[in-house]
Amino acid sequence: MNMSNLHFHGLHVSPDSPQDDVISMMANPGTTLHYAVTVPLDQPPGLYWYHTHPHGESYQQSLDGMSGAIVVDGIQRYAPEVRHLRQRILILRDRVAGEHDPNAPAIRKAVGASSAGCGAASGVPQRVFTVNGSLRPRIPIASGGRQFWRIVNASPDLYADLEVDGERLEIIARDGMPLTFHDPHRQTELVDHVLVPPAGRVEAIVAGPVGGAKVSLRSRCFDTGPDGDPNPAMVIADLVSLPSRPTVSSERVGRLAPVYKPIPHATLSDVESRAPDYTVKFTEDKHGFYINGKKYGPEDPPMTTATVGSFFHWRVVNDTREVHPFHIHQVHFLVYAQNGKPEAQPEWLDTVNVPGGNSIDLVMDFTDPIIRGVSLFHCHLLSHEDKGMMAKILFK
């Protein structure tokens, strides 16, 4: 059908036309859509992105690269250490290496992706990551210096479990939200690797190699489950040492103080301790993909309704044999438990992986009056969303 539109992923904006409306706003060939998106002043500063969202065609259009990054300025107020660092925006997309492509073995070899795949999924990997359209690019970085990398996984269904050889990533923000935004006492987090599901983002400080060491940015093998698709380890980019020299952030340096939004512990405890206000159940069979037993249709009424102004406890259950990343438009949520066990470090995200046969518990932040209207939640493996794993929600 070649219809298309835009979704402003992660932004706390209205789901109504002419803003983040992906239900009624649709451009057919030869027509034009006009958007006027008002980003609120209290939007967490960080990395967001836009991509097309026409039901039934989202997967292919994402695979074709119809997406891009959005940066909300001001993160240096929450993380002063990035103020004078060189910033890079890295958009991870796909290079197809299909079974009938004579170049496929060479493509997989170029990034070190094994044709045997990994984990419980069977089959030969059909795609590998690119960075800003380039296969295994070389990223210049001063020897022993530091850069601020802002990474978005714009793949329709590849997971990126990111690591840098011999280095730890110093995480500043996840899914556009600085770690300190809701917790002023929390600062950066040092990790050996970080899982970025499709649609996820991570913003981290990366150190350059020293002593001529060969260092690469890699994605580790990720097990998508027996019914999932191969997601092998691969090299994404190589870091190239340059002589040390001063660098300046490309972001406008502001002098405003950070505005934190701590949520009282008693409020979170009350939401977390009660029974789920709503449960989302992912299922699938040979005929399609479902939420709560229903396959999405554009004319469907909202599956659920939420009153704006409160926090809600949602549980997401994955009753399949493969992973599904859960995403809801307009808001962030706090991931605080998996299979009923508290997370060691709860995280504010807008897209979260739900392993097969597992459940996660979320505190949904439905407090912002700007989100009123009909919105969507869905699996962000876009072929699954296209085949029915999506539903409407009415914020009122």
C-alpha positions in Angstrom: 0.0 0.0 0.0 3.0 2.3 0.5 1.3 4.4 3.1 3.4 6.1 5.8 3.5 8.5 8.8 5.8 9.3 11.8 6.1 8.3 15.4 8.2 10.4 17.8 9.5 7.6 19.9 9.9 8.4 23.6 8.7 12.0 23.5 6.1 13.0 26.1 3.8 14.6 23.5 0.1 14.4 22.6 -1.1 11.3 20.7 -3.6 13.5 18.8 -3.1 15.1 15.4 -1.0 17.0 14.4 1.5 15.6 16.9 2.2 11.9 17.6 -0.9 10.5 15.9 0.0 7.2 14.2 -3.6 6.0 14.0 -5.5 8.5 11.9 -2.6 10.4 10.3 -1.5 8.5 7.3 0.1 9.6 4.0 -0.7 7.7 0.9 1.4 8.1 -2.3 1.2 11.7 -3.5 -0.1 13.1 -0.2 1.6 15.2 2.5 1.3 15.2 6.3 2.1 18.3 8.4 3.2 17.8 12.0 3.5 20.4 14.7 5.0 18.7 17.7 5.3 20.6 21.0 8.1 19.1 23.2 7.3 20.0 26.8 9.8 22.1 28.8 10.1 19.2 31.3 10.9 16.6 28.7 14.0 14.7 30.0 17.0 15.8 28.0 18.5 13.0 26.0 18.3 10.8 22.9 15.0 10.1 21.2 14.2 9.1 17.6 11.5 9.1 15.0 10.4 6.3 12.7 7.5 5.5 10.4 4.6 3.6 12.0 2.1 2.4 9.4 0.5 -0.8 10.6 1.4 -3.6 8.3 4.4 -1.8 6.8 6.4 -0.7 9.8 8.9 -3.6 9.6 9.9 -3.0 5.9 10.1 0.7 6.2 12.3 0.5 9.3 14.5 -2.0 7.5 14.7 0.5 4.6 16.1 3.1 7.0 13.1 5.4 7.4 14.2 6.7 10.8 16.4 9.2 12.5 17.7 10.6 15.8 16.2 13.4 17.9 18.3 15.1 20.7 16.6 17.1 23.4 19.4 19.5 24.6 20.4 19.9 28.2 21.8 16.6 29.3 25.0 18.4 30.4 23.0 19.9 33.3 22.4 16.4 34.6 25.9 15.0 33.7 28.4 17.9 33.8 31.2 15.4 32.9 30.0 15.4 29.2 30.1 19.2 28.9 33.4 19.2 27.1 33.4 15.8 25.5 33.2 15.1 21.8 29.7 13.7 21.1 28.8 11.1 18.5 25.3 10.0 17.5 25.4 6.4 16.3 22.3 5.0 14.6 22.3 1.2 14.4 20.4 0.0 11.3 20.5 -3.3 9.3 22.4 -4.5 6.3 20.5 -7.4 4.8 22.5 -10.6 4.1 19.8 -12.8 2.7 20.1 -16.5 1.8 20.0 -15.7 -1.9 22.4 -12.8 -1.8 25.8 -13.9 -3.2 27.5 -11.2 -1.0 25.9 -12.4 2.2 28.9 -14.6 3.3 31.3 -11.6 2.7 29.0 -9.3 4.7 28.9 -11.6 7.6 32.6 -12.2 7.5 33.3 -8.4 7.5 31.7 -8.1 10.9 32.8 -11.4 12.3 29.2 -12.8 12.5 29.1 -16.6 12.4 26.8 -18.2 9.9 25.9 -20.7 12.7 24.1 -18.1 14.7 24.0 -18.5 18.5 21.6 -19.3 21.3 18.5 -21.5 20.9 17.3 -19.8 17.6 18.0 -21.8 14.5 18.9 -20.6 11.0 21.6 -18.5 9.4 21.7 -14.8 10.4 20.0 -12.7 7.7 21.2 -9.2 8.8 24.0 -7.4 10.5 24.4 -4.0 12.1 25.6 -0.8 10.3 26.4 2.5 12.0 25.0 5.6 10.3 24.7 3.5 7.1 28.3 2.2 7.1 29.3 -1.4 7.6 32.0 -1.7 10.4 33.1 2.0 10.2 36.3 3.3 11.9 35.6 5.8 14.7 38.4 8.2 15.5 39.0 8.8 19.2 42.0 10.3 21.1 44.3 7.7 22.7 43.2 7.5 26.3 40.6 10.2 25.7 36.9 10.1 26.3 33.8 10.7 24.0 30.1 10.8 24.7 28.3 8.3 22.5 24.5 8.5 22.0 23.4 5.2 20.5 19.9 4.3 19.1 19.0 0.8 18.0 16.8 1.6 15.0 16.7 -2.1 13.8 13.2 -3.5 13.4 14.2 -6.6 15.4 18.0 -7.0 16.0 19.1 -6.8 19.7 22.3 -5.0 20.5 24.2 -6.2 23.6 26.9 -3.6 23.4 30.5 -3.8 24.7 33.8 -2.1 24.0 36.9 -4.4 24.1 38.7 -4.0 27.5 36.7 -1.0 28.6 33.7 -0.3 30.8 30.8 1.9 29.5 29.9 4.8 31.8 26.2 5.1 31.3 24.6 8.6 31.5 21.1 7.9 30.2 18.7 5.2 29.1 15.9 5.7 26.6 16.4 9.5 26.7 16.2 9.7 30.5 19.2 10.7 32.5 19.8 8.3 35.4 19.6 11.2 37.8 16.3 12.6 36.5 14.1 10.8 39.0 16.9 10.2 41.5 19.3 13.1 42.1 21.5 10.9 44.2 22.1 8.4 41.4 25.0 9.3 39.1 26.6 7.4 36.3 26.8 3.6 36.1 29.9 1.6 35.0 29.0 -1.6 33.1 30.9 -4.2 31.0 28.0 -4.4 28.5 24.5 -3.1 28.1 21.5 -4.6 26.3 19.8 -2.2 23.9 16.6 -3.8 22.5 15.1 -2.7 19.2 14.0 1.0 19.7 16.1 1.3 22.8 18.8 4.0 23.4 21.9 4.3 25.6 24.1 7.3 26.2 27.5 6.5 27.6 31.0 7.8 28.0 33.5 5.7 26.1 37.3 5.7 26.6 39.8 5.5 23.7 42.4 2.7 23.4 45.9 3.3 24.7 49.2 1.9 23.6 48.1 1.1 20.1 45.6 -1.5 21.3 43.0 -2.7 18.8 39.6 -2.0 20.2 36.1 -2.5 18.7 32.5 -1.8 19.6 30.8 -5.1 19.5 27.3 -6.7 20.0 27.5 -9.9 21.9 25.5 -13.0 21.1 21.9 -12.6 22.2 19.7 -15.6 22.7 16.2 -14.7 21.4 14.7 -18.1 22.3 13.8 -21.3 20.4 11.2 -19.5 18.2 13.3 -16.4 17.8 15.6 -15.3 15.0 19.4 -15.6 15.1 21.1 -12.6 16.8 24.9 -13.4 16.6 27.9 -11.6 18.0 29.5 -9.2 15.6 31.8 -6.2 15.4 29.8 -3.0 14.9 32.7 -0.5 14.6 36.5 -0.2 15.2 38.0 2.5 17.4 41.0 4.3 15.8 43.5 6.1 18.0 44.3 9.7 17.3 46.7 12.0 19.1 45.1 13.6 22.1 43.6 17.0 21.5 40.9 19.1 23.2 37.4 18.5 22.1 34.2 20.5 22.7 30.7 19.2 22.9 28.5 20.0 19.9 25.5 20.5 22.2 24.7 24.0 23.2 26.1 24.5 26.7 23.4 25.9 28.9 23.8 27.5 32.4 20.4 26.4 33.7 20.2 24.2 36.8 18.9 20.7 36.4 15.2 20.1 37.3 14.8 16.8 39.0 11.5 14.9 39.4 11.9 12.6 42.3 9.0 10.4 43.0 8.2 9.7 46.7 9.3 6.3 47.9 5.9 5.8 49.5 4.2 6.4 46.2 6.3 3.9 44.3 5.9 1.3 47.1 2.1 1.7 47.1 1.9 1.0 43.3 4.5 -1.8 43.4 2.8 -3.6 46.3 -0.7 -3.8 45.0 -2.1 -6.2 42.4 -1.6 -5.3 38.8 -4.0 -2.6 37.5 -3.6 -4.1 34.1 -1.9 -7.2 32.5 -0.6 -7.4 29.0 -0.1 -10.9 27.7 1.9 -11.7 24.6 1.0 -14.9 22.7 1.6 -16.1 19.2 0.8 -19.0 16.9 1.2 -19.9 13.2 -1.6 -17.5 12.3 -0.3 -14.3 14.0 0.7 -12.4 17.1 -1.6 -11.3 19.9 -2.1 -9.1 23.0 -4.5 -10.6 25.4 -5.7 -13.0 22.7 -6.6 -10.3 20.2 -4.9 -9.4 17.0 -4.7 -5.6 16.3 -7.0 -4.0 13.8 -6.9 -0.3 12.9 -10.7 0.1 13.6 -10.5 -1.6 17.0 -11.7 0.3 20.1 -9.2 0.9 22.9 -8.3 -2.4 24.7 -7.9 -0.5 28.0 -8.5 2.9 29.5 -6.3 4.8 32.0 -7.2 7.9 34.0 -4.5 10.6 33.5 -3.0 11.9 36.7 -1.8 8.7 38.5 0.8 5.9 38.5 -0.4 2.4 37.6 1.0 -1.1 38.1 1.2 -3.0 34.8 2.4 -6.5 34.4 3.7 -7.7 31.0 3.6 -11.5 30.5 5.4 -13.2 27.6 3.7 -16.5 27.1 5.9 -17.5 24.1 9.2 -19.1 23.3 10.9 -16.0 22.1 11.8 -12.5 23.4 9.4 -9.5 22.9 10.4 -5.9 23.6 7.4 -4.0 25.1 6.9 -0.3 24.2 4.2 2.2 25.0 3.8 5.5 23.3 3.9 8.9 25.1 5.4 7.8 28.5 8.3 6.2 30.4 7.8 3.5 32.9 9.8 2.1 35.8 10.9 -1.6 35.4 11.1 -2.8 39.0 10.6 -6.6 39.0 11.0 -9.7 36.8 9.0 -12.9 37.6 8.0 -11.3 40.8 11.6 -10.7 42.0 12.7 -7.1 42.5 15.3 -5.8 40.1 18.6 -4.9 41.8 18.5 -1.5 40.0 15.1 -0.4 38.7 15.3 1.5 35.5 13.1 4.1 33.8 12.7 3.1 30.1 10.2 3.4 27.3 11.1 0.0 25.7 12.0 -3.1 27.7 12.9 -6.7 26.8 10.6 -9.4 28.1 12.2 -12.8 27.9 10.2 -15.8 26.7 8.2 -17.4 29.5 8.8 -14.5 31.8 6.9 -11.5 33.2 8.0 -8.0 34.2 6.3 -5.5 36.5 6.2 -1.8 35.7 5.2 1.4 37.3 3.5 3.3 34.5 3.7 7.1 34.7 0.4 8.4 33.4 0.6 11.7 35.4 1.2 14.1 32.5 -2.1 15.7 31.2 -0.5 16.2 27.8 -0.9 12.5 26.9 -4.7 12.5 26.8 -6.1 10.8 23.7 -5.9 7.4 22.1 -2.4 5.9 22.0 -0.7 2.5 21.4 1.3 -0.2 23.1 3.0 -3.1 21.3 5.9 -5.4 20.8 8.7 -3.5 19.1 9.8 -6.5 17.0 8.1 -4.7 14.1 7.2 -7.8 12.1 5.3 -8.9 15.2 3.6 -5.5 15.5 2.6 -5.6 11.8 1.1 -9.1 12.4 -1.1 -8.0 15.3 0.9 -7.7 18.5 -0.4 -4.2 19.2 -3.3 -2.6 21.1 -4.9 0.8 21.7 -5.1 2.6 25.1 -7.4 5.6 25.9 -5.8 8.1 28.2 -8.6 10.3 29.6 
